[in-house]
Amino acid sequence: MNILLDINVILDNFDEKRRKKFSSSVEVFDCLKEQDDVFISSCSIDNIEFLKIKDLRIEKGYSAKQAKKIVKFIIKDLLEHFKIAKTPSYMEIDYDDIEDSQIIASAKAVNAQVITRDEKMLEKYPNQTLHPSTFTLSPRLIDFANLKKQHFMYETELSKAMDEVLNNTSFIMGDAVKKLEKNLQEFTGVKHAITCSSGTDALLLAMMALDIKPDDEVITTPFTFIATAETIAFLGAKPVFVDIDEKTYNIDASKIEEKITDKTKAIMPVSLYGQPADMDAIQIIADKYNLKVIIDGAQSFGSTYKGKTDSNLGDISTTSFFPAKPLGCYGDGGAVFTNNDDLSQKMRSLRVHGQTKRYHHKYIGMGGRMDTIQCAIVNVKLKYYPQDLALRQEVAKKYDKALGSKVLTLPYIAKETTSVFAQYSIRVKNRDKLQAKLKDAKIPTAVHYPMPLHLQECFEYLGKKQGDFPIAEIVSKEIMSLPMNPYVSDEEISYIGNYI
Ligand SMILES: Cc1ncc(COP(=O)(O)O)c(C=O)c1O
């Protein structure tokens, strides 16, 4: 839970007499100044200004000009250390104390508890308030993806971007969509970036553009999220699985050729956990047998293979902006990438029901657009993405160091490849036991993925059985992902390391 400071606790800090009298306010304030995610309600700012100017003029005899100057510094200092929680328009107003209800509503909006000395407020909102004398800084819970922190870091810009869309009501194909596509092209170095409704729909668009039809075969990995193979099957084609490489957990390129038949149309590698597969080897096979390459880059936006982003490889590459992905939006979203003009045009058309001009439909397509508001969000987050990625990679290095001496397998990143560490996944023999131990220590973990796709009920019809893809099977029993986001702290890493 976050913290929001009530105005009385703040003002205690800016007056000698009050500092002495309310030392617990001072202790809390000094301690929270150094913490993240501590808020002041937007409705408190002008009240602080008004009350402090009044106090300086009447009690201390300052001139209006001097008082204003001092208060300007106080407000500036507050804004440097604390975040502003907006007072939402949907709050319940308590007409006995409008200010209190505004503060409580601001706190609720940012999931915060209010620290206050106001007896009335403490009595009226016992579950949402705390007296400074009873406040202790308990360790924050470790957050797996920490989307909240990221949101609050960029909140002002994100709110502005969302407000722009709300205010001009261009909810579908508004300016932010084109802007994002241009930004994505620049970021990835790919000629065409086309946003779409999800990473799943991105795969559908890619295969539809390449005319993957019933009875065609698409070679892919069994160790991935269901969407990879599900979309192949959804189009009536057959997913043909190839076991994974024991080190990278990506498709083992050396085993692809033996699975090629005259029905094979495409190879679909997945850049699992954020690391591209062995793309040169895959492209050589594709060229030899005249197959298309579609990269499922849902987890790997921004990763590189021999200096190129993985969006810039294969015939078509896809990604997902699902919120927990390294570059996430605030709902569903995705994109397809290609350097081929015809494929780009076709995917743009397929995304809008196969339309070539209004109400003229050349192909059977889909409603697959990404909402303007989601594009506006990604436009803001993309600006900070290089630094987010660097931080993720730094966190991964720190984990490597903290866990290097333990009996487990660390993530392996192949030469000339970078990972965006969508997940930091280790392999341990006693996975379930360790997961339970970490849960007791309030350390969240996840398993990506506990069952390979050839053993899923929905793929029973493919006739595959236990033992067919032994590496995927063993890895799915031993893999476990640790909290991964740009903000995992050194303390958190060493705390997690102590339990592994
Ligand atoms: C490998 C992989 N492919 C496809 C998807 C589907 O993306 P979305 O959730 O945006 O539809 C995901 C998302 O979890 C994924 O991890």
The ligand as a Tripos MOL2 file, in Angstrom:
@<TRIPOS>MOLECULE
LIG
   16    16     1     0     0
SMALL
NO_CHARGES

@<TRIPOS>ATOM
      1 C1          4.9950  -16.0170  -26.8090 C.3       1 LIG1
      2 C2          3.6880  -15.2910  -26.8340 C.ar      1 LIG1
      3 N1          2.9700  -15.2810  -27.9670 N.ar      1 LIG1
      4 C3          1.8050  -14.6240  -28.0530 C.ar      1 LIG1
      5 C4          1.2790  -13.9420  -26.9860 C.ar      1 LIG1
      6 C5         -0.0510  -13.2960  -27.1230 C.3       1 LIG1
      7 O1         -0.0190  -11.9140  -26.8890 O.3       1 LIG1
      8 P1         -1.3570  -11.1720  -26.3780 P.3       1 LIG1
      9 O2         -1.5490  -11.5510  -24.9590 O.co2     1 LIG1
     10 O3         -1.0210   -9.7220  -26.5560 O.co2     1 LIG1
     11 O4         -2.4540  -11.6120  -27.2480 O.co2     1 LIG1
     12 C6          1.9810  -13.9180  -25.7890 C.ar      1 LIG1
     13 C7          1.4490  -13.1720  -24.6340 C.2       1 LIG1
     14 O5          1.3830  -13.5710  -23.5280 O.2       1 LIG1
     15 C8          3.2220  -14.6150  -25.6960 C.ar      1 LIG1
     16 O6          3.9280  -14.6290  -24.5710 O.3       1 LIG1
@<TRIPOS>BOND
     1     1     2 1
     2     2     3 ar
     3     2    15 ar
     4     3     4 ar
     5     4     5 ar
     6     5     6 1
     7     5    12 ar
     8     6     7 1
     9     7     8 1
    10     8     9 2
    11     8    10 1
    12     8    11 1
    13    12    13 1
    14    12    15 ar
    15    13    14 2
    16    15    16 1
@<TRIPOS>SUBSTRUCTURE
     1 LIG1         1 GROUP 0 **** ****
